[in-house]
Each structure stands twice: as structure tokens, then as C-alpha cells.
């Protein structure tokens, strides 16, 4: 138990009561009601948590905004390229609303399931399993299976995200070095491969506390990159009339998948709730969640809109790659962003390795324990680098990852969990909960199928040499 408390970025962090820092668990005065629990004797999970350094409402909003404003915001201009300005604005608002709602219903379900299970906290996968365990009788036996499936899905999600990071690092270095040493121009594949050794080295750090300084540096540097990028984005903007208002419908799936990849923050929102001094103010109106997401959606829309206005159809998978090559300030932003991704890589890698480490603990023998750890880490990073080198198309890979993984974990799973949990507890007047969650599930499946199809088709064209490689990569 002591070891688990020290690990704050694990697959179990995808919950309404997970650790965001080294602090244990957090109390709340939130009233939770359930038809399965007597109001007078209801188990209150928040009373069984300890909070050493609670965050205020404003502090929680700041944490949530920082958590949701990741590198995905730099891909928003590329998303608007695939939608057009009008469609992009409307689509970003709709996607933001849906993502916010799915975060809300999953947090609420997790809180109520803690009451039923008499547990102070549950992880993302554990919540999914518990929804079935405490759901309809015919589905209760599926609880353990669902938990394992979601657990493995989260591991695959983060491994796929690592491929995006490798492409980002390679693309950034190629953009800069090709300009300053043109006689030694290397392919994007070569730059991806060159990231292998540095990534293997930093990912051998197993204790999370030693990664905290890297995270702090990355958070500071990304602010610098964002300021520099916005400086160039708003410099001498061309007329809006030169850009598409509505792009080809066939490209819309790329827009949807990219927005979901960039905006979905179900893995961030729950730990933030866990640090609040007054978690009852996390949900509701205005609430921490709604307030933070309004800011996030607004920033994503602004960056996407004006980034596309500035660079048009030439915008790349990350808008930083469009910054001028003949200016040191712009080039420095690309290298700084590559460094940010490098530091973030080790933190993201911690999540799949946590699950793998839990599986390794089941081994009866401790022989070659250290060698096995090093080998597994090296193999996983090598696979990520190899995949990135094979398909080094940042825009399409982001879209594919968003379509396959983030639409499933961020939209489909919360809708299913909410429906299963409420099935015997009431789905609202005219079964509106069922109808609403069905619509969300359909949107998720549409994003999954259409986004995957368009992304894979683009990657195949790219590999064949007849695609849009020169437009979306470097």
C-alpha cells in the first residue's frame, strides 16, 4: 500500500479520487445519494480520505486548465484546416460540450459507486468494472472482465501517444537542422530513429519523484513556446476571406479526431477534483469543471481559428512547425518544444509501465528483476520509435490516435458506464439518459470509424508516395 501511495501517475489516476501529488486521498462534504443506500447510514467515501494540502476553487481551476492545455492545442490549426473556419468554430464548441459532459457523468458515477462499494476511491478501470458489478444482474459477472479490458486499453492509449511524441521531436529537429546545415539533410525517419537512445535513457528512471523536476521544467518551457507561437500567429494576419469557411466533408473526420485528441481530458479532470478542499464545488454550475472547460474551449478555438487564418492549407500537424525558419526566436521555439515533449515522454511512459510492473509483481521469482525491467522499457520504446519512423506523418497519426483511443476512452466508455450504472436506478423521464448516452456513443463510433478510415487511407497514400506527405509533415 505504501508503494502505491507514492505513485501518482498511474493508470489508477484516471479516477475521481486519485492522487495528483504525493498526498494520499481527499475528503469532501459532497452529499451523495443513491436508491441502493439508506440516506441516514450512507457510506461517505470522502470522510475516509485524508487531505494535507487542499487546493482552493481557483487553484483547482488553474490545475485543470493546465492539465487540459497540452500539446494538442498546437494541432488545432491543422484541425481547422480540415473543417474550415465556420465548421471549425461550431465543431469545437460541440466537441467541447460533449467532452465536458462525459467528464461530468463519469466523475458522478465514480463518486456514487464509491458509496455502494464502500471504498474511499476507485480508479478509472475500477469504476468501469464496478458499474457492471453494481449494475443490472445479467451484467454483474462482467465487472472483472470490463476492468481488465479498460486497463489494457489505457495502456495501449499511452503507448500510441508515445508514437506521436517521437514524430513531434523528430519533426522539430528536422525543421531546424535542415535550415542551418542543409548539406547534411536527413529524412524524418532518421530523426525519429535518432531519438531512440535519449528516450531509452530517460525512461529508465523508475521513481516518479525524480521525474518531477523534468515536469516542472516542461511546464515552464511550454508557456514560453506558447507565447512565441502566438506572437507569430497574430503577426500580419491575412484576410479571413482567403480561407475556407467550410472544408470538404470528407475531411471532417480528421477534424473531429484531432479535436478529441487535443481536448479530451478525462484522465486529468478526476485527480484535480481529488485535491479540492471543497470538492462539492467541482461539479454543478458554474463549478470548477465548467469554468475551466469554458476557458480551455475558448483557447482551443482561438488558436485553431487564427492559426489556420495565418498559415492556411500549409499549416502542419503542429503549428510550431510553421514558424519562420530564418528567425532565431522561431527556431528556438521549435527546439524548446522538442525538449518539452522529451521531458513529457518519460511521464507518459510511466502510465503503461505501472500496469506492466503490477503484472511483474505476480511473478514468484525475483531473478533478473532489474534486467527484465530494463529490457521491457527498451523494447516498448523501440517499438514506439519504429512505428513513428514507419508513419512519420504527425497530422494523420494524431488523428488516428484520437479516433481509435481517445474517442473510446473519453466518449464511449463514460456513456456506457453511466448507462449501465443507471439502468436499474432510473434513466430519467422518457429514458432521456439512455437516448442522450446513445447519441454520445454513436458520435464516438462515428469518430472511431470515419476518423480511422480517413487517417489510415491518408497514411497508406503517404507511404505509397502519392499522398499529402509534403503538406502535413516536414
Steps between C-alpha positions, in 0.01 A plus 500: 500500500787740579650448158167569331459831683836617367395452143294793383492448126361155442212353313310528829532878478208499261250535782307746705712439806848434366827655616618799305795551730651287768211572732278207578127539467269790544189579704186674392166609632325410178166333558463184295165332472405164356188288498714211618622681811308611805541876530557489877759223489657571164871441476676825422830424323624854546500461878755220464753709313783714626594839359824670602518786249158569346457722198259788489238534232718740301801276545305201373383693195862593425613137535224376271574761235870415508423129477268535201719749312756250377686474172171424325420871487782541246317258268179705497590711193548173312156391618344824370667438164294182473175670597508861387458802724123490554482122537805507726352751743167317520669160520738609775211629710300179453800274567590704808148471636492123448846448654403708803178305543669159482751611763210608719299177478804280559609694809145484635477125435837442666392689810176308536667166437741577784195524726358168384833318518592671827836601361665840546617508139491316170719514193377553146501129416368407843209741457414341165506154654298611803230649275440150366544331840234725653294525182235271350516143632569356156814712467646471850724207413669717237645744754846347518524450125400859427754628751779304332397606149498869596831458681666359189331764283653780706841339467465485121376860496813629666728285289337644189546850638872431527513448123356849453767639731781334304372648173471840663858496626638376169300754299614790716868417472473443125336840451786677675803297394400481132515879490832550678686199353328437164793299368430230758123479462358180649160338453230530764532123552866541590425772753235276660755219533756739652261565789523136611806517725405823685148369556619163624731672747245737653237225520727287718405735786255292703434716803243765422645757739811524281280592203331789682780751418472412131125561517552840665750602232265384224209700645712815503641448150164432337379842613795657319423300186134599513581871531748487209255304285216743564730789414555360151141380458358850551770678300366651174193280476368460142132567425264234631339484155812325369419191707233235461189560705386139457744234385425178315275276708736210432759677717271558796589168669861621525374816669286309749773250586761772548271708724420197714873420526578857600210574733412175674620521860322230693833382635575845642167620630450237768828537689440875515166441672683288752718789621218742570428629846135529396444229238126563509579804286672295231178406319192715458456848363726679462731254676870438449450264205271730304706812569829337400358341186353831383851645513651193332243490219544874440879472476481198271259684273716814485822311424330281241318788330784750475766234441311388191437861392874567520635190325204369301529161335875498562449461875670190638420245769639742759478870428850545645634326189363789293700765682759684285825315435708813458435642847687377808204564731273277294760227463571506871128443567513180292799365690351598836178320408699190406662515844159536666377189319817313597443573869130419469579169330637350821192606696261353244706182484453459875131414452532183286805393698301519823258238373781282369677532836187381678495193276868433570435503875296183454816313406610267778863532402697820544792384288612743231242754624711801405599354163136426416400858585773648281418264215127569503552875509751487216279273287188717544685819411662330201157392375365856542796647311471237226130572445568875494779450244273294276215754502659838587192702407419705807157623393365161394647311795345750743166453325531120510589493870213737578255292297594160636595562861383837629153478347460160667638584845371857511155465342383142456606354835351781717171472307490122547597520869232760571233298319587169668519659844164676466322217318321372812508833679302705252591641160295815539175613347440338161832319553682818404825375656495195274424713194767756586768239570408314185559817299840544667587138427399542136718813470788306652456210259468737204822672605664160547398355164517808278809645666684170482403445138606844381820493706603152388417582138714812524787308658484236227512771234783664688701177507435439132651838415181641347346657807519826683833435670645837408204685642469346842850396594843646458 
